[in-house]
Amino acid sequence: MMIPSFLSIDRASRHVSLDGRNPAFYGNPNAVYAALHAHCPTFYWSEQKQWFFTGYDHVNGLLRDRRFGRQILHIASREELCLAEPMPHLASFDLSERYSLLELEPPEHTRLRTLVNRAFVSRHVEKMKPDLAELANRLIDGFAERREVELLSAFADIIPVTMIARMIGIPEEMGPQLLAWSHAYVRMYMFGRTREQEEEAERAAKEFSDYVKTVITERRAEPRDDLLTHMIHTEHKGQYLTEEELVSTTIVLLNAGHEATVHQIGNSVRTILDSGCDPAKLFRDEATTERTVEETLRICAPVHIFQRWALEPAEIDGVSFKRGDKVSLILAAANLDPAKFTDPLTFKPDRNEAANLSFGAGIHFCIGAPLARLELNVVLPILFERLAGLRLAKTPVVKDVYHFHGLDRLDLQW
C-alpha cells in the first residue's frame, strides 16, 4: 500500500505526521486509512499529540471498555491532570455541553439516557415513516422540474432537522436558525479551529440555550405530546431533569439528531453515483435497501473520530496509558479494516461481514441511530426513483471539518 506524499510514518516508533487541514487528506481520508492499516494501524499523531486507533477490534473494544470514558473530571481534578482552566470566552458553550449525553459517564449518563431513550426505540421511530416520505416527496416536488439542484441545501439539510425538531417539539420554522447554530457549534470539533470560530460557537451556544429555555417555559405551562414535555415531566428514581440538564440534552439531540444525517445523505448519494451501480437494483426492496444503506455507512461514515479518557492505567496494543491520558478512535477507519472487510475500499452493497461502527458501540452508542437509519432507508430510494438519471453536475466540495466528514456542496442533474 502506497503512503501518500503528505503522510509520514515512522513504523519503529509508530509516530505519524499528518496535517489534518490538508485538502488531500480530508478530501479522501480513506486512502490515508488504508495506508495506516497497512503500515501503522495504532499510531501517535504528532500534530495532535495523542494516540489513535484504527483497527476494528481495538476501536470496537475501546468503545466498550469501561476503563475508558468520555468524562474525567468526575474522578480527578484539573490540577492533578495538569489541565488548563476553562476559557472564559467559551463559558456559554461549556455550560451547554456540561450535561450532554455525549460527555457524561454513569450514573448521570444512565439517568439522562433512560429518560430520552424511549422516544428513539425503533417501534416509536417507525411511526414517523409516512411523515418522512411526505416531506421527502414535497421537497423533491420543489425542484424536480428544474432538472438540477444543490442537494444539501434543498434536501439533505432540511429533512433531518425537520424530523428531529418535530420529535422534540421545536417549531419547524426554526429549522434554518437551528442549522445556523449547529454549524457554528460543530466548528469546535475541527482541527486548528480559530479564535473567531470559537467566538461564533460561543454566540451560538448562548442564543441556542436562551431559545431552548423559552420553549421549556412554554412546555411547563402547556404540556404537549413531544419529547421535550416528556423530559420535563418524567422522573427517574424520584429525580427530574434540571433546567441546565434539559438545555444540554435538547441541544445535543437537535445537533446530533441532524448534523451527521445531513452528511450521510450527501455521502451516500455521492458514493452510489460514483459506484456506477444501478439504483433500481440497490433499492429494489426493503432488505436490499437496508444493505445498501449499511454499506454507505461503512465506507463513508459521517463522524470519524470519538475520544476517550483513560480512567485508570491500561495497556492497549502495547501502548501504556495512565489515568488522564486521552485516546482517539477513528470509527471511519475501523470500518475499512482489511482484517474485517474484504476489499474494504470498494462499495459492495451485498456484503455480509462485520457490522459497521459508524454509530459507535457501548453505552454511548448513538441514541438516534434508529431515526438516522429510518431517514436514510426512506429518503434515498425516493430520491433515486423520483430523479431518474441522477448524476453529478460538478465535483462535490468536501467540508474541511474533519471530525464531521461530509460535503459542503453536492450539485446534481438528471
N, C-alpha and C positions, 0 to 999 in steps of 0.2 A: 504494500500500500504506500503510494507516494505521500510524502509530507509536503503540504503546501508551503510556498516560499515564505509566507508571513507567520508560519508556526515553527517555533524552535523547541525541540525535545531533547533533554539530556536523560537518556534511559537509565544511566547508572544512579543518578540522584533522584530521578523521577520528577525533575523540575521542568516546567513548561513555561515558555514566554509567548504571550499572545495578546494582541491589542483587541479588547472586546468591542471597541468602536470602529474597527476596520470593516468597511463595507464588504470586503471579500470574505470576511468571516460571517457576519450576521446575515449577509445575503445568501449564503449557502453553508450553514453550520454543519449540515450532515456530512459534508466532505471532511471537515475537521474531526468530527466524532469518529468517522471511520478510521482516520489516521491514528487517533488516540487509542481506539480499540486495538489496533494492530501493534502499536508501539509502547503505549503507556496508559492503560485504562484507569489507573489510580495515579493522580499526579498532584504536585504542588504548583499552583498557578502563581507565578512570581508577581505579576502585576496586582493580583487580588489578595495575595498573602494568605492563602487558605489552601487546604487540601480539598480536592474534588474527586468524586467517584462517578464513573460512567458505566461500570459493569452492572448488568441486570440484577444479579443475585446480591451484590453489595448494596445497590440503591434500594431494592425491594426490602432487604434485610434492615437497613438503616432507618427506613421509613417506619418500621415496626419495632425497632429496638428501643426499649424504654430507658436505656442508658443515655439516650439522646433525646432532646426535646426542643420545642420552639421557644421555650422560656428559660431564663437562667436566674433572673434577679429574685425569684421566689425562694432560692436556696443559697444565694451568695450575694454579697454587696458589691457595688461598683468599685469600691476601694480595694476589696480583696481581689477582684478580677482585673484591676487596672483599666477599667472602662472610663471613658470620658463622660462628663456630666451631660445631660440633655442640652441641646442647643436652644436658647431662648426664642430664636426666631421660628422654631418649629413646635411651639407649645401646643397650639390647637391641633396640629397633625398628630403629635404624640398622644394627646388626650383622646382623640378619635380612634386611635389604634389600641389604646390601653386594654380594652376588653374585647378585642377582636377574636373571633373563634380561631383564626389562623395563628394567633400568637400565644394562646393560653395552654396551660397544662392542667391535668386533673388536680383537684376536684372542680375548679371553676369551669374548665372546658366541658366536663361531663354535664354540669348543671345547665350551661347555656345550650349545648348541643341537644340535650334531651328536650328542651322547650321548643326548639326550632325544627328538629328532625322530622316530626310527624308530617309537616307540610310538604316535605320533599321526597317522601317514600313513593315508589313507583305507582302504587294504586291511586294516590291522590294526583300525582303529576299527569297521569294518563288522561284524566278528565279534561285537561287543557288542550288535548289534541284537536278537537273541532275549531276552537278559537285560534289556535296556532295556524291551522290550514287556511282559515278565512283571512287572517292577517297576511300571510304569505301571498295568497292569490290577489288580495286587494292591492298590495304593494306592486306586484308584477303588472296588474292592470294599469297602474300609473305610468309605466314606462315601456310596456311591451310593443306599442306601435312605433316607438322611436327607433327601434332596431339597434340601439346601443345604450349602455348605461355604465356609470361608475358604481359597481355593485355594493361597495361598503357603505357609502353614504345613503344610497337609495333603498337598501335591502338589509344587509348584514348588521348595520348599526341599530336599525330600528326594531327588528324582531326580538332579540333577547332583552333589550332594555324595556320594551313594552310589556313583555310577558312577566318579567320579574317585578316590575312596578305594579302590575295588576295583582300579582300574588301577595305582595307586601301591603298594598293599599295606598300607593302613591298615584296621584292623578297622571294619566298618560301624557297630558300636555306638558308635563315636566320632563319628558324624555330628552329633548335637546340639552336642557340645563344639567340633567344627570350625567349625560355623556361628557359635557364640558368639565364638570367636576371630576369625573372618573379619570379622564385623560390627564388632567393635571396631577391627580393622585399617583397614577402608575409611573410617572416620571421619577418618583422617589426610588424606584427599584432598578433604575438603569445604571450602567457603569459610567462613572465620571460625570455624575449629574452636577449642574452648576448652581451657584447661589440663587440665580434668577429662577431656576426651576424649583428650587426648594421654597422660595417665597411664593411662587404660584401655587404650589401644593398646600402651603400654609393657608393662603387665602381661600382655596377651595375647601379645605377642611373646616375652616371657620364658618363659611357660608353654608356648606352642606350640613354641618351639625346644627346650626341655628334653624335651618329649614326643617330638619327632622324633628327638632324639639317642638316646632309649631304643630306638626302633624300628630305627634304624641299627645299634645294637649287636646287636640280635637278628638282623638280616639278615646281618651279618658272620659271626655264629656259625652261623646256619641259613639259607642262601640259599633263596629261593623263586622261583617264576615270576611276578615282578611287576616293575614299573618301578623301584622303589627298589633291589632287588637288582641289576638291570641297571646302574643308575647307580653303585653301589658297586664292582662287579667288572669294569666295562668300561673300558679305557684308550683314550685318543685321543692318538696320536703319542707314546706312551710315558708319558703322564701319567694319573693317576687323580684324581677329584674329591677335594678336601679335605673334612673334616667340615663346615667353615663353608660351603663351596660346596654340599654335599649338603643342609644345613639350609635355606639360602636357596632352592635350586631346588625342594625339596619343598614349602616354604611357598607359593611363588609359584604352583606348579602346583595346589595344593589351593585356594588363594584364587581365582586367575583361572579355574581349571577349573570353578568352580560359581557364583561370585558374579554374573557377567554373565548366565549362562544362566538363573538364577533370575529375574532381572529380565526377561529376554527372553520367558520363558514367560508371565509375567504381562502384560507389554506386548502380546504377540501376541494373547492371549485377549481382552484389553480392546479392542484395535484391531479384531479380527474382529467382536466383538459390536457395537461402535459403528458399524461399516460397514454393517450390515444385510445383508451378503452371506450367501448360503446356504452353510453349512459343507460340506454334501454336495457342492456343486459345487467348493468351494475345495480339497477333499481327495479328489476322485474317483479319482485315480491318482497314481503317484509323480511324474510330471512336473509335474502341476498342483500337487501338494503342495509340491514344491520351489520353484515360482514364488511360491506364497503365502508360504512361509517367508522367501524373499529380500525380498519386498515388506514384510513386517512388520519385518525387519531394517533396511530402508531408512528407513521412516517413523517408527520408534520405537526407535532404536538404544539398547542398554543402557549403553554407555560413550560419553560425549560429548566429552571433552577428552583429548588427549595433548599433552605438552610436549616441546620440543626446545631444546637449547643450540646457539647458533651457535659452531661450532668454528673458524671463520675469517671474515673480513669477507665480507659478501654483501649483495646488494640484491634484495628480493622485492617486486613490485608497487609500486615506487617508495619502499619503506621500506628504509633502510640499517641494517644490523646489524653490530656489531663482535664480535669474539670474546668469549664470555662472556655475551652477551645471551640472554635466554630468550624463546621464542615459543610461542604456544599454537595448536593446530589443533583446530577444532571439527568432529569427524568427523560428528556428527549433523546439523550444518548443511550440510556438504558434500553429504550425501545428499538435501538439499532444494533444491539449486541449480537455479533455473529454466532456466539455460543447458544443463543436462544432462537434466532431468526435466520433462516436460510436466505441468502442473497438479500440482506437487510435493507439496502438502499433502493430496492425495486418495489414498486407498488404492486402488490399481489392480493386482490380482494378475496381470493378463495383460500387465504391462509388458514391453517388450523394449528397454531403454535401457542406460545405463551401469551397471556393477557398483557395488553399494553399498560404502562404505568402513568399515562397522561393525567389521570385524576388522583395520583398518589396512592397511598396504602396506609394501613394502620388507623389509629384513632383520628388522624387528620385527613383521612380520605375525603375527597371533595363532597360536601354535603349536597351540592347542586348537580352532581353527576347525572341522576335520573332525568332532571329537567334538560340539561345540556344534550344528553343523548336523544331525548324525545325531539327537541328542536331540530337537531341535525337529521334525524330519521324522517321527519315530516317535511322540512323545507327543501332539502336537497333534491328529492325526487320531483317535487312540484316545480322547482326552478328549471331542471333539465327537461322536464316534459313540456312545460309551457314555452320555453325558448329553444325550439328545435334548431340545431346547427350552431349552438353556442360556441364561441371561440374568443381567444384573447385578441383585443384590439391594439393593445400596447404591451410592452414589457411591464409586468407588475412592479410596483415600487414597494420595497421592503422597509418596514419600520426599523428605526435604529434603537428601539427599546428592546434590548436582548432578552431580559427576563420574560417579558411577554413577546412571543415571536409571532408576527403576522405581517400584514400588508398595510401600507398607507393608502394605496390605490389599487383597484382591480378593474380596469376598463375592458368591457366586453362588447361583442357584436353578435348578431345572429341573423 
